[in-house]
Amino acid sequence: MTNKTAIVTGAARGIGAAIATRLAAAGYAVVINYATRAAEAEAVRAAIVNSGGRALTRQADISSETQAAALVDFAVEAFGPLHLLVNNAGIAIGRPLAEIDAAHVNELVGVNIAGLLFACKHAARVFPAAGGVIVNISSINATSPVPGGAVYSATKAAMNAITVSLARELGGRQIRVNALAPGLTMTDRYAAEIPEDAKQHVIEETPLGRLGLPDDIAGVVVFLASDDARWITGQIIAASGGAV
């Protein structure tokens, strides 16, 4: 993977930060995208550089096509040809039906669906003739929605459909498109927000008997980006310890 370039959207913390770090360790030059968390993105960049890797940060709200296009152009100008896009940016906010309004729907659709499409569109525009790789970070909630998660789950189900559609559309250009569907993953945010009894319930329902960690997801992304996955496209791969 040496001398390849990757963009990871939403990479200032959690799963995105772990993905950026693992890709840098594998030899990628990484553009760490963030929307609002500049300091956290800079901390990820500094850690990568201090470990001998190459990374830059770039602010962009990918729900804006103009900003998504500028993010891609920045990566190419900074590091050369783009080889990998990881669509990790997403909004995971639940609301019961009675509280769903247009603002909630538009916010989630804007980032989780429109932003995904804009990033894919402009990455595909600059991928080299030899092809490229797109990995979309979905969720097992796309197929196993929970109460209060109607809009979020719908956007992740749409992401899965987009993944298959784009894999079929872009395959002739040797662009592979897959989605990775994590289960509950103990980012700093979820570790603080989720009650201990809820965590224990998830552990009991998970065949491998523990909660997921960001690095569990990052490792699968590195595999999907590698030549070992060269015959895999259009797939939705669960990384959930067996939880469904």
Secondary structure, DSSP 8 states (H G I E B T S, - for coil): -TT-EEEETT-SSHHHHHHHHHHHHTT-EEEEEESS-HHHHHHHHHHHHHTT-EEEEEE--TTSHHHHHHHHHHHHHHHSS--EEEE---------GGG--HHHHHHHHIIIIIIHHHHHHHHHHH--TT-EEEEEE--GGGTS--TT-HHHHHHHHHHHHHHHHHHHHHGGGTEEEEEEEE-SB--HHHHHHS-HHHHHHHHHHSTT-S-B-HHHHHHHHHHHHSGGGTT--S-EEEESTT--
